[in-house]
Amino acid sequence: MDTSAPRSCHRVSPIRNRSRAMAAALAILALGSVAVLHARDGKAPQHATQAVDEADPLVGTAPLDRQELIGNAPPPGEPLYSGITSPGASLPHSEVEASPVNVNVELSYPTGVATPYYYSNPTMIGFTGGGGPTYGGGAQPMIMPVVGDWTVPPSYTQSYYDKSHEKASPGYYSVFLDTFRTRVELTATQWTSLMRFTFPASHRSNVILNLRRAGGDVEVVGDRTIRGLAKGGHPKEDADGPWFVAEFSRPFAGFGTFHAAEGEENWGLGDKDVEAGRRTVSGNYAGAYVSFDTKAGEQVLVRMAHGHSIAEAEARLRAEDPDGDFERVHAQARAAWAQLFDRVQVSGGTPKQRMLFYSTLYHSFASPRLVARKGERFTDTNGQVRVADHDRYGPVPFWDTGRNQIVLLMLLEPTVVQDIMRSELDMARERGYMNTSFHGDHAVFLYDGAWQRGIPFDYAAAYTYLRKNATDPKGPRGYLAEYTKNGWISDIVPPGNPSPPYAGGKAGAATTLEYAWDDHALADVARRLGKTEDAQMFLRRAANYRNVFDPSVGFMRGKTADGKWISPFDPGEPYYNFMMKEASGWSTLWLVPQDVQGLIDLLGGRGAFNAKLDAFFSTPYTAKGICRDCTGLIGQYVQGNQPDQQAAYLYAWSGQPWKTQALARRILADLYGSDASGYGFPGMDDQGSTSSWYVMSAMGFYPVDPSTPDYILGSPIFDRVSMRMGNGKVFEIVARNNSARNMYIQSATLNGKPWTKPWFSHADIANGATLVLTMGPEPNKAWGADPADAPPSMSGRRHDGR
């Protein structure tokens, strides 16, 4: 990491007398913060730093840069995937994010989703203050301070900026635009964004505001306000709404409106419509410019809110930001993050490890987004205006965060999880089916996992829709009739059988595996509700993963409709939708979290399973096809995408948990922040999924199957972790003799009693617990190796050691 880049920190200065020490301590307590030891070498304490100051939102905005870690991605002409995170200012679960934009998504679509920011890009094109699309590249309007001349978008007037003068901290972002000698600062509330521009002396200090390619309507109102309506997007799904109001802190010295005449014949010179003094405009890239006559250091504040009407946008602006006090809003945002971070205290490790830990913890709360607080008005999925009778959240991206992040929320925010479950149930009632996300079904992981962790809810009401998803062929589970009839989903071999990655197809093998995983969780919910026949039906379907396992090659493999294995088949080649889902045969093999023991049996027992898993992490990646998502490599393992992110923890079932311990340390060290900037991610964060993997693995455990209450032990990088769970109880993990070399668990105790299992259940820690791990430089191959100590599995434990 570039340690020369300053971050917004509030450090505690050395104290020489008792009165000053007491005052400082009281100040820290008043902020609700927790001090953690900050040591350069991870051992010698330096000075206290608040947890919130450890986080750097720039983490995740850069890609890895070592060739052995990124395989053959990306395709020519595209940038390598970063975490596709934003360093902008927001609150936990916030709908609004005030974000810098240095990617012109109108003229390029470089990655799988429109991201507003890519760390290595040297010029800034604007700033956004909306929510709307999950990824902020499409937020609008775009706002840019420009001193002097400017151009009509999509040819934005760009500015160079010095990375050493860029700062990001939770709830705040700042950058100095060298080209315009202007400082930009961003902060946010739940519904509003604030942008503060500090201009140089100039008669031509401008602020340019424009909509995106689809355009819309823009109006200059009076001498301090711009408002408008953005077209495009998904108005019913975007909780912030398409209308916006932007208010300025001082009167305009001049103004005008413009739009780009894109699409006209001979588009080029004369392709724009700019008129000084005009107040209204419509069209592509519709926008307004306002000018100020500034002295050096004079500031212009822009505060903005969105809504489903002008009235709603204005009401939000008045309610949450009545006076436009930037420092007050920034302090409130920082305090909100501090209160959340204070729930997890870590000591030991290196400064970089603590920075990465709190930075990934920060990104872990990007999803789901709060749509409305209890008692507030909001627009539901059918476009109806309603009053929230609980905190209403947006959809959970189940294929991504449903695998891990939702468990982190259950540990830290169980009351939030209750409202998330209520929100998902409300949306199911509005739409007729429970939400799915991208691939598979997976909403059941949320409900089954929460029930097994003791979170109260009307699970019978949710089950109605979970069951409907799983049994109604007209519902959101694609190819369900085929899955129900055959127990597997076929694929059609494309003409010419093109080389992967092939984006067509049904992802038949992977879809079968994901549905079987869902069905296992559904069987548990049905059993708990006393629905015995349903439980038996879904349990039978949970074994469908066996139908796509080809013992002749030892991999999951696609079938044609006649039941024949698809050929040719190369398990090292990545597929996007043909047989697999954004993964190779190697990666997809391990997608049986509900029955790891059953997979061990299919592969020939513990010895054969371990040999296969060893080969997975050691076989060189030599794919001919380019998989954009397949970055963050260890052998065939891909940390940068979801299908195999649980694989390193599977040794807990096969008697070699020490290999999990070594792999967890290696992934944490090599695949996060190992690039030149120190901000690199192994692939898309997917709204907190890849970040949550880091957070829990750094603490020393991971939920391989989120629908169960079980956590698989890895190797904590910190000497002590203290987590204040949502029920007020404290779970501590103490790693004695811990260091980069001492990564292996020698022995363990839980609440003072010997612990030989490489896993623990939520019931073991629900009332508070202390897990003590004694670490060492060499593996203790006997610890956790007994078959009786393996985690639970659908097929049951084997006690013969095979």
C-alpha positions in Angstrom: 0.0 0.0 0.0 1.2 3.5 -0.8 1.6 4.8 2.7 2.2 8.3 1.4 -1.4 8.7 0.5 -3.1 10.6 3.4 -6.3 9.3 4.9 -8.9 11.1 7.0 -7.8 10.1 10.5 -8.4 11.4 14.0 -5.6 10.0 16.1 -5.2 10.4 19.8 -2.1 12.5 20.6 0.3 11.5 23.4 -1.0 12.6 26.8 1.4 14.0 29.5 -0.9 14.5 32.4 -3.8 12.7 34.0 -6.4 15.4 33.4 -5.7 15.5 29.7 -5.7 11.7 29.6 -9.1 11.5 31.3 -10.5 14.1 28.9 -9.3 12.2 25.9 -10.7 8.9 27.3 -14.1 10.5 27.9 -14.1 12.0 24.4 -13.4 8.6 22.9 -16.2 7.0 24.9 -18.6 9.8 23.9 -18.0 9.0 20.2 -18.8 5.4 20.9 -15.4 4.3 19.5 -13.1 1.5 20.5 -9.3 1.9 20.5 -7.3 -0.9 19.0 -3.5 -1.3 19.3 -1.8 0.0 16.2 1.7 -1.5 15.7 3.9 -1.3 12.7 5.3 -4.8 13.2 2.1 -6.3 14.5 3.5 -6.7 18.1 4.9 -3.5 19.5 2.1 -1.2 20.5 2.4 2.4 19.1 -0.6 4.6 19.8 -4.3 4.1 19.9 -6.4 4.5 16.8 -10.1 4.3 16.5 -11.5 1.4 14.4 -13.3 3.8 12.1 -10.0 5.4 11.2 -8.5 2.1 10.1 -10.9 1.7 7.2 -10.0 3.0 3.8 -12.9 2.8 1.2 -10.4 2.9 -1.6 -9.8 -0.8 -0.9 -11.5 -2.8 -3.6 -11.1 -0.1 -6.3 -7.9 -1.7 -7.8 -7.2 -5.0 -9.5 -4.5 -7.4 -8.6 -1.4 -7.0 -10.7 0.7 -10.2 -10.4 0.2 -12.3 -13.5 0.2 -15.6 -11.6 -2.8 -14.4 -9.6 -4.9 -13.1 -12.5 -4.6 -15.9 -15.1 -5.3 -15.0 -18.7 -7.9 -12.3 -17.9 -8.9 -9.8 -19.2 -9.8 -10.1 -22.9 -7.9 -7.6 -25.1 -9.3 -4.1 -25.0 -10.8 -4.4 -21.5 -9.5 -3.5 -18.1 -8.9 -6.2 -15.5 -11.7 -6.7 -12.9 -11.2 -4.8 -9.7 -13.6 -5.2 -6.7 -15.8 -2.8 -8.5 -16.4 -0.9 -5.3 -16.8 2.8 -4.8 -14.7 5.0 -2.5 -17.6 7.4 -2.2 -19.4 8.6 1.0 -22.4 6.7 2.3 -23.9 5.3 5.5 -24.3 1.6 6.4 -26.9 0.1 4.1 -27.5 3.5 2.6 -29.5 4.0 -0.5 -27.4 7.2 -1.4 -23.8 7.3 -2.2 -21.8 10.4 -3.0 -19.2 9.1 -5.4 -16.3 10.2 -7.6 -16.6 9.1 -11.2 -13.5 8.5 -13.3 -15.0 6.0 -15.7 -17.0 7.3 -18.7 -19.6 4.5 -18.8 -21.4 6.2 -21.7 -18.4 5.7 -24.0 -17.2 2.4 -22.6 -18.6 -0.6 -20.7 -15.4 -2.1 -19.5 -16.6 -4.6 -16.9 -19.6 -6.8 -16.2 -21.3 -3.9 -14.4 -21.1 -0.1 -14.7 -18.6 1.0 -12.1 -18.0 4.7 -11.4 -14.4 4.4 -10.3 -11.3 2.5 -11.2 -8.3 3.3 -9.1 -5.6 3.6 -11.8 -7.6 6.0 -14.0 -5.7 9.4 -13.8 -8.6 11.8 -14.6 -11.9 12.6 -12.9 -14.9 13.3 -15.0 -17.5 14.1 -12.3 -19.3 13.2 -9.1 -22.7 11.6 -8.4 -24.9 11.9 -5.4 -27.7 9.3 -6.1 -28.5 5.8 -5.2 -30.6 4.0 -7.8 -28.7 1.2 -9.5 -26.8 -1.0 -7.1 -23.5 -0.1 -8.8 -23.0 3.6 -8.9 -21.8 4.0 -12.5 -25.3 4.8 -13.7 -26.3 7.2 -10.9 -27.4 10.6 -12.1 -27.2 13.5 -12.5 -23.4 13.9 -12.9 -21.9 17.0 -11.3 -18.5 18.5 -12.1 -16.8 21.7 -11.0 -14.9 23.2 -13.9 -12.9 26.4 -13.9 -12.7 28.0 -17.4 -13.9 26.2 -20.5 -16.1 23.1 -20.5 -17.6 20.7 -23.0 -21.0 19.1 -23.3 -21.2 15.4 -22.3 -20.5 12.7 -23.2 -17.2 14.4 -23.9 -16.7 15.4 -20.3 -14.3 18.1 -19.2 -11.8 16.0 -17.2 -9.3 16.9 -14.6 -6.1 15.3 -13.5 -5.8 14.6 -9.8 -2.9 13.5 -7.6 -3.5 10.2 -5.8 -1.5 11.5 -2.8 -4.1 14.2 -2.3 -7.1 11.8 -2.5 -8.7 10.8 0.8 -11.4 8.4 1.7 -12.8 7.4 5.0 -16.2 6.1 6.1 -18.8 8.8 5.2 -16.3 11.1 3.5 -14.3 11.5 0.3 -12.0 14.3 -0.9 -9.9 14.9 -3.9 -8.0 17.9 -5.3 -8.6 18.5 -9.0 -5.2 19.8 -10.2 -6.5 20.9 -13.6 -9.0 23.3 -12.0 -7.2 24.0 -8.7 -10.4 22.9 -7.0 -10.9 20.7 -4.0 -14.0 18.4 -3.9 -15.4 17.0 -0.7 -18.3 14.5 -0.5 -20.4 13.3 2.4 -24.0 11.9 2.8 -27.0 11.2 4.9 -29.5 8.4 4.2 -31.3 10.3 1.5 -29.1 13.3 0.7 -25.6 13.9 -0.7 -23.4 16.9 -0.1 -20.7 18.2 -2.4 -18.4 21.0 -1.3 -16.3 22.7 -3.9 -13.4 25.0 -2.8 -12.6 27.1 -5.9 -9.5 29.2 -6.8 -9.9 32.9 -7.7 -11.8 33.0 -11.0 -14.5 34.8 -12.8 -15.4 31.5 -14.4 -15.9 29.0 -11.7 -18.6 26.7 -13.0 -20.6 23.7 -11.9 -21.8 21.5 -14.7 -24.8 19.2 -14.0 -26.0 16.7 -16.6 -28.1 13.6 -17.0 -26.9 10.5 -18.8 -27.4 9.2 -22.3 -31.1 8.6 -22.0 -31.5 12.2 -20.9 -34.6 13.7 -19.4 -35.7 17.2 -18.3 -33.7 19.8 -16.4 -34.8 23.1 -15.0 -33.0 26.0 -13.4 -35.3 27.4 -10.6 -34.5 30.9 -9.2 -30.8 31.6 -8.5 -29.9 28.6 -6.3 -31.7 25.5 -7.5 -31.6 22.9 -10.4 -34.1 20.2 -10.5 -35.1 17.6 -13.1 -36.3 14.2 -14.1 -33.9 11.5 -15.3 -35.2 9.0 -17.9 -34.0 5.5 -18.4 -33.1 3.1 -15.5 -35.8 1.2 -13.6 -37.9 3.8 -11.8 -40.0 1.2 -9.9 -36.9 -0.5 -8.6 -34.8 2.5 -7.8 -35.8 3.5 -4.3 -34.4 7.0 -4.6 -36.6 7.8 -7.6 -35.9 9.5 -10.9 -36.6 13.1 -9.8 -33.8 15.2 -8.2 -33.4 18.6 -6.6 -29.9 20.2 -6.2 -29.6 23.3 -4.1 -26.6 25.6 -4.1 -25.3 27.5 -1.1 -24.9 30.8 -3.0 -26.6 32.6 -5.9 -25.5 31.9 -9.5 -23.7 34.7 -11.2 -24.8 33.2 -14.5 -26.5 30.0 -15.8 -27.7 28.2 -18.9 -28.9 24.8 -20.1 -27.7 22.4 -22.7 -28.1 19.0 -24.2 -26.2 16.8 -26.7 -27.9 16.3 -30.1 -26.6 12.7 -30.2 -27.8 10.6 -33.1 -28.3 13.4 -35.5 -26.9 13.2 -39.1 -23.3 14.4 -39.4 -22.9 14.2 -35.6 -19.8 16.1 -34.7 -19.4 19.9 -35.0 -22.7 21.6 -34.1 -23.8 18.5 -32.2 -24.8 20.4 -29.1 -27.5 22.9 -28.0 -26.2 25.4 -25.4 -28.1 28.5 -24.5 -27.1 31.1 -21.8 -30.0 32.2 -19.6 -32.3 29.4 -20.7 -34.0 27.7 -17.8 -35.5 24.5 -19.2 -34.1 21.8 -21.6 -34.9 18.2 -22.5 -33.0 15.6 -24.5 -29.8 13.4 -24.4 -27.4 14.4 -21.7 -29.7 17.3 -20.8 -28.1 19.6 -18.2 -27.4 23.0 -16.8 -24.3 25.0 -16.1 -24.1 27.6 -13.3 -21.3 30.1 -12.9 -19.8 31.9 -9.9 -17.3 34.7 -9.4 -15.0 33.3 -6.7 -12.1 34.5 -4.6 -9.4 32.0 -3.7 -10.7 29.5 -1.1 -14.3 30.4 -1.6 -16.7 27.4 -1.3 -19.9 26.4 -3.0 -22.0 23.7 -1.4 -24.4 21.5 -3.4 -26.8 19.4 -1.6 -29.1 17.0 -3.5 -31.9 14.5 -2.9 -33.9 12.3 -5.1 -37.5 11.1 -5.1 -40.4 9.7 -7.1 -41.6 13.3 -7.4 -40.1 16.8 -6.9 -42.1 17.1 -3.7 -40.6 13.9 -2.3 -37.1 15.0 -3.2 -37.6 18.4 -1.6 -39.1 16.8 1.5 -36.1 14.5 1.9 -33.7 17.4 1.5 -35.5 19.4 4.3 -35.9 16.4 6.6 -32.4 15.1 6.6 -30.3 18.2 5.8 -32.2 21.3 6.8 -29.2 23.7 7.0 -26.6 22.2 4.6 -24.0 21.9 7.4 -21.3 19.8 5.7 -19.2 19.3 8.9 -22.2 18.2 10.9 -23.3 15.7 8.3 -19.8 14.4 7.9 -19.5 14.0 11.7 -22.8 12.1 11.8 -21.8 9.8 9.0 -18.5 9.0 10.7 -20.2 8.4 14.1 -22.6 6.0 12.4 -19.8 3.9 11.0 -17.8 4.2 14.3 -20.7 2.7 16.2 -20.9 -0.2 13.8 -17.1 -0.8 13.7 -16.9 -0.7 17.5 -18.7 -4.0 17.6 -15.6 -5.8 16.4 -12.3 -5.1 18.1 -9.1 -6.7 16.9 -5.6 -6.5 18.2 -2.3 -7.8 16.8 -1.7 -8.3 13.1 0.0 -5.7 11.0 -1.3 -2.2 10.2 -2.1 -3.3 6.7 -4.0 -6.3 7.9 -6.1 -4.1 10.3 -6.6 -1.6 7.4 -7.8 -4.4 5.1 -10.0 -5.9 7.9 -11.9 -2.7 8.7 -12.0 -1.7 5.0 -13.6 -5.0 4.0 -15.9 -4.7 7.0 -16.9 -1.3 5.7 -17.8 -2.8 2.3 -19.7 -5.6 3.9 -22.5 -3.2 4.8 -23.1 -2.0 1.2 -26.1 -4.4 0.9 -29.0 -4.6 1.2 -29.9 -1.0 1.0 -32.4 0.7 3.3 -35.4 1.9 1.2 -37.4 3.6 4.0 -37.4 3.8 7.7 -40.4 2.7 9.7 -43.1 5.3 9.2 -41.7 6.8 6.0 -43.3 6.7 2.6 -41.8 4.6 -0.1 -42.7 3.2 -3.5 -43.1 -0.6 -3.6 -42.2 -3.0 -6.4 -45.6 -2.4 -8.0 -45.1 1.3 -8.1 -47.5 1.9 -5.2 -46.8 4.5 -2.6 -46.9 3.0 0.9 -45.9 3.8 4.5 -43.3 1.4 5.9 -44.5 -0.5 9.0 -40.9 -1.7 9.5 -37.5 -0.6 8.1 -37.8 -1.5 4.4 -34.8 -2.9 2.6 -34.1 -3.5 -1.0 -33.5 -7.0 -2.5 -30.7 -9.2 -1.2 -28.3 -10.3 -3.9 -28.6 -13.9 -2.8 -26.2 -15.5 -5.3 -23.5 -13.2 -3.9 -24.0 -12.0 -0.3 -26.4 -14.8 0.5 -23.5 -17.2 0.7 -21.6 -15.3 3.5 -22.4 -11.7 4.2 -25.9 -12.4 5.4 -24.4 -14.5 8.1 -22.1 -11.6 9.2 -25.3 -9.5 9.5 -26.9 -12.2 11.6 -24.0 -12.1 14.0 -23.8 -8.3 14.2 -27.3 -7.0 13.2 -30.0 -9.6 13.9 -32.7 -7.0 14.2 -31.7 -5.6 10.8 -31.9 -9.2 9.5 -35.4 -9.4 10.8 -36.4 -6.3 8.8 -34.6 -7.7 5.7 -36.6 -10.9 6.0 -39.8 -8.8 6.4 -38.9 -6.8 3.4 -38.2 -9.9 1.3 -41.5 -11.3 2.4 -43.3 -8.1 1.5 -41.7 -8.1 -2.0 -42.9 -11.7 -2.4 -46.4 -10.7 -1.5 -46.2 -7.9 -4.0 -44.7 -10.0 -6.8 -46.2 -13.4 -6.1 -42.8 -15.1 -5.7 -39.8 -14.8 -3.4 -36.9 -12.8 -4.9 -34.1 -14.7 -6.6 -30.8 -13.3 -7.6 -28.9 -13.9 -10.8 -28.7 -17.7 -10.6 -30.2 -20.4 -8.4 -32.8 -19.4 -5.8 -31.1 -19.1 -2.4 -33.6 -16.9 -0.5 -34.1 -19.9 1.7 -30.5 -19.6 3.0 -31.5 -16.3 4.7 -34.6 -17.8 6.4 -33.2 -21.2 7.4 -29.9 -19.7 8.6 -31.7 -17.0 10.7 -34.1 -19.6 12.2 -31.1 -21.8 13.2 -29.5 -18.8 14.8 -32.5 -18.1 16.9 -33.8 -15.0 15.1 -37.6 -14.7 15.7 -39.8 -14.5 12.6 -43.0 -15.7 11.0 -41.2 -18.5 9.1 -44.5 -20.2 8.1 -45.5 -17.1 6.1 -42.1 -17.0 4.3 -42.3 -20.8 3.6 -45.4 -20.3 1.5 -43.4 -18.3 -1.0 -40.2 -20.3 -0.7 -42.1 -23.4 -1.5 -43.9 -21.7 -4.4 -40.5 -20.8 -5.9 -39.4 -24.4 -5.6 -42.5 -26.0 -7.0 -44.2 -23.7 -9.5 -42.8 -24.1 -13.0 -44.0 -20.6 -13.8 -42.0 -19.1 -11.0 -38.4 -17.7 -11.0 -36.6 -21.0 -10.9 -35.7 -21.6 -14.5 -36.1 -25.0 -16.1 -37.9 -26.2 -12.9 -40.1 -28.7 -14.7 -37.1 -30.4 -16.2 -35.3 -30.4 -12.8 -38.4 -31.9 -11.1 -38.9 -34.6 -13.7 -35.3 -35.7 -14.3 -33.5 -34.6 -11.2 -31.1 -32.6 -13.4 -31.1 -29.9 -16.0 -29.7 -30.4 -19.5 -27.8 -28.2 -21.9 -27.9 -27.9 -25.6 -24.6 -28.3 -27.3 -24.1 -25.1 -29.4 -23.5 -25.3 -33.1 -19.9 -25.9 -33.7 -19.3 -26.5 -30.0 -17.4 -23.2 -29.7 -14.5 -22.9 -27.3 -15.3 -21.5 -23.9 -16.2 -19.2 -22.4 -19.6 -19.7 -24.0 -22.3 -17.3 -22.8 -25.3 -19.3 -24.1 -26.9 -22.3 -22.5 -28.7 -23.1 -19.3 -25.8 -23.7 -17.0 -27.4 -27.1 -16.5 -24.9 -28.8 -14.2 -24.4 -25.7 -12.0 -28.1 -24.9 -11.8 -28.8 -28.5 -10.7 -26.2 -28.1 -7.9 -27.6 -24.8 -6.7 -31.2 -26.0 -6.7 -30.2 -29.1 -4.8 -28.5 -26.9 -2.2 -31.7 -24.8 -2.0 -33.8 -27.9 -1.6 -31.7 -29.1 1.4 -32.4 -25.8 3.2 -36.1 -26.0 2.3 -36.3 -29.5 3.7 -35.0 -28.2 7.0 -37.6 -25.3 7.1 -40.4 -27.8 6.2 -39.2 -30.1 8.9 -39.2 -27.3 11.5 -42.8 -26.4 10.5 -43.9 -30.0 10.8 -44.5 -30.4 7.1 -43.1 -34.0 6.9 -44.1 -34.8 3.3 -42.5 -31.6 2.0 -39.4 -32.2 4.1 -39.0 -35.7 2.6 -39.6 -34.4 -1.0 -37.1 -31.6 -0.7 -34.5 -33.9 1.0 -34.7 -36.3 -1.9 -34.2 -33.4 -4.3 -31.2 -32.2 -2.3 -29.4 -35.3 -3.5 -29.9 -34.4 -7.1 -26.3 -33.1 -7.2 -25.3 -36.8 -7.7 -27.1 -36.8 -11.1 -24.5 -34.5 -12.7 -21.4 -36.2 -11.3 -19.6 -38.2 -13.9 -17.5 -40.8 -12.1 -15.6 -41.6 -15.3 -13.9 -38.2 -15.1 -14.4 -37.3 -11.5 -16.2 -34.0 -12.1 -19.6 -32.4 -12.3 -20.5 -32.4 -16.0 -23.3 -31.3 -18.3 -25.8 -33.6 -20.0 -27.8 -33.3 -23.2 -31.5 -33.9 -23.0 -31.1 -37.6 -23.8 -29.0 -38.0 -20.6 -25.6 -38.3 -22.4 -22.6 -36.6 -21.0 -21.5 -33.5 -23.0 -18.3 -34.1 -25.0 -15.7 -32.8 -25.4 -15.3 -31.7 -21.7 -12.3 -30.0 -20.3 -12.7 -29.2 -16.5 -10.0 -26.5 -16.7 -12.0 -24.4 -19.2 -14.3 -21.7 -17.9 -17.9 -21.5 -18.9 -20.4 -18.6 -18.4 -23.7 -20.4 -19.0 -22.9 -23.7 -20.8 -22.9 -26.5 -18.2 -21.4 -24.3 -15.5 -22.1 -20.7 -14.3 -19.1 -18.4 -14.6 -16.8 -21.2 -13.6 -14.9 -24.2 -14.7 -15.5 -27.9 -14.0 -12.8 -27.7 -11.3 -14.5 -24.8 -9.6 -18.0 -26.2 -9.8 -17.0 -29.6 -8.4 -17.1 -28.3 -4.8 -20.6 -26.7 -5.1 -22.2 -29.2 -2.7 -22.0 -27.4 0.7 -25.0 -29.2 2.0 -23.4 -32.6 1.7 -19.6 -32.5 1.7 -19.5 -36.0 3.1 -21.6 -37.2 0.2 -19.1 -35.6 -2.2 -16.3 -37.3 -0.3 -18.0 -40.6 -0.9 -18.5 -39.8 -4.6 -14.8 -39.1 -5.0 -13.8 -42.3 -3.3 -13.3 -41.5 0.4 -11.2 -39.1 2.4 -7.9 -40.0 0.8 -9.2 -39.5 -2.8 -11.1 -36.4 -1.8 -8.0 -34.8 -0.3 -5.9 -35.7 -3.3 -8.5 -34.1 -5.5 -8.7 -31.0 -3.4 -4.9 -30.8 -3.3 -4.9 -31.0 -7.1 -7.5 -28.2 -7.3 -5.2 -25.8 -5.4 -2.0 -26.9 -7.3 -2.9 -27.6 -10.9 -1.7 -24.7 -13.1 -4.4 -22.5 -14.6 -3.9 -23.0 -18.4 -7.4 -22.2 -19.7 -7.6 -21.1 -23.4 -10.9 -19.3 -22.9 -10.8 -16.0 -21.1 -13.1 -15.8 -18.0 -13.4 -12.1 -17.0 -14.5 -13.2 -13.5 -11.8 -15.8 -13.0 -9.1 -13.8 -11.1 -7.5 -14.3 -7.8 -6.1 -17.7 -8.6 -4.4 -20.4 -6.6 -4.1 -23.3 -9.0 -7.6 -23.8 -10.3 -9.2 -22.0 -7.3 -10.8 -18.7 -8.1 -11.3 -16.3 -5.2 -12.7 -13.7 -7.5 -16.1 -15.4 -8.1 -18.6 -17.1 -5.9 -18.9 -20.8 -7.0 -15.8 -22.1 -5.2 -15.1 -19.6 -2.4 -15.9 -22.2 0.2 -13.5 -24.8 -1.1 -10.5 -24.0 1.1 -12.6 -24.9 4.1 -13.6 -28.3 3.0 -10.6 -30.0 4.5 -12.4 -29.8 7.8 -14.6 -32.7 6.6 -11.8 -34.8 5.3 -9.5 -34.9 8.3 -6.9 -32.3 7.2 -8.0 -29.0 8.6 -4.4 -27.8 8.8 -4.5 -27.4 5.0 -7.5 -25.1 5.5 -5.5 -23.1 8.0 -2.6 -22.6 5.6 -4.8 -21.8 2.6 -6.9 -19.2 4.5 -3.7 -17.4 5.4 -2.4 -17.6 1.9 -5.7 -16.2 0.4 -5.8 -13.4 2.9 -2.2 -12.4 2.2 -1.9 -12.9 -1.6 -5.4 -12.1 -2.9 -6.2 -8.9 -1.1 -4.2 -5.7 -1.2 -1.1 -7.5 -2.6 -0.9 -5.1 -5.6 1.2 -2.0 -5.9 -1.6 0.3 -4.6 -2.5 -2.0 -1.7 -6.1 -1.7 -2.6 -6.5 -4.7 -5.0 -9.3 -7.2 -4.8 -9.4 -10.6 -6.5 -12.5 -9.8 -8.4 -15.9 -8.2 -8.0 -17.0 -7.6 -4.4 -20.6 -8.2 -5.5 -22.1 -5.8 -2.9 -20.0 -7.1 0.0 -19.6 -10.8 -0.7 -15.8 -10.9 -1.4 -15.3 -8.4 1.5 -17.3 -10.6 3.9 -15.1 -13.5 3.0 -12.1 -11.5 4.2 -13.7 -10.3 7.4 -14.8 -13.7 8.6 -11.7 -15.5 7.5 -9.5 -12.9 9.1 -11.3 -13.5 12.4 -10.7 -17.2 11.9 -13.9 -18.9 10.7 -16.3 -19.1 7.7 -19.9 -20.3 7.1 -19.5 -22.9 4.3 -23.3 -23.4 4.2 -25.0 -20.2 5.4 -28.3 -22.1 5.9 -26.8 -24.1 8.7 -25.6 -22.7 12.1 -22.1 -24.0 11.6 -18.8 -22.1 11.2 -15.7 -23.8 9.9 -12.4 -22.8 11.6 -9.5 -21.4 9.6 -6.6 -19.5 10.9 -7.1 -16.0 12.5 -4.6 -13.3 11.5 -5.2 -11.4 14.8 -4.0 -12.2 18.3 -7.5 -11.3 19.7 -10.9 -10.7 18.2 -13.7 -9.5 20.3 -17.1 -9.4 18.6 -20.1 -7.9 20.4 -22.9 -9.7 18.8 -26.4 -8.3 18.2 -27.7 -9.9 21.3 -25.2 -8.0 23.4 -23.1 -11.1 24.1 -19.4 -11.2 23.4 -17.6 -13.8 21.3 -13.8 -13.7 21.7 -11.2 -15.6 19.6 -7.8 -15.6 21.2 -4.8 -16.9 19.1 -1.8 -17.6 21.4 1.7 -17.5 19.9 0.1 -16.1 16.7 2.3 -14.8 13.9 2.7 -15.0 10.1 4.7 -18.2 10.6 2.6 -19.6 13.4 -0.5 -20.2 11.3 -1.4 -23.7 12.5 -3.7 -24.6 15.3 -2.0 -26.9 17.8 -4.9 -27.2 20.3 -8.0 -25.3 21.3 -10.3 -24.7 24.2 -13.9 -23.3 24.1 -14.9 -21.6 27.4 -12.0 -23.3 29.1 -12.8 -26.9 27.9 -10.7 -28.8 25.3 -12.0 -28.4 21.8 -11.0 -30.9 19.1 -13.5 -30.0 16.4 -12.4 -27.8 13.4 -15.8 -26.1 13.6 -18.3 -24.7 16.0 -22.0 -24.1 15.9 -23.9 -20.9 16.6 -25.3 -22.5 19.8 -21.8 -22.8 21.1 -21.3 -19.0 21.1 -24.8 -17.6 21.2 -24.6 -16.7 24.9 -21.0 -15.4 24.7 -17.9 -17.5 24.4 -14.1 -17.5 24.4 -12.4 -19.7 21.9 -8.6 -20.0 22.6 -6.4 -21.3 19.8 -2.8 -22.2 20.5 -0.8 -21.6 17.3 2.4 -23.0 16.0 4.7 -23.1 12.9 4.0 -26.7 12.0 0.7 -28.5 11.5 -0.7 -30.6 14.3 -2.1 -33.2 11.9 -4.0 -35.0 14.6 -6.1 -32.0 15.8 -9.5 -32.1 14.2 -8.7 -35.2 12.1 -11.0 -37.7 13.8 -14.0 -38.5 11.5 -16.2 -38.0 14.5 -15.1 -34.4 14.7 -16.0 -33.5 11.2 -18.8 -30.9 10.6 -22.3 -32.2 10.0 -23.3 -33.2 6.5 -26.5 -34.4 4.8 -25.1 -37.9 4.3 -24.0 -38.2 7.9 -20.5 -38.7 9.3 -18.3 -41.6 8.3 -16.5 -43.2 11.2 -14.2 -45.5 9.3 -11.7 -42.8 8.3 -12.2 -43.3 4.6 
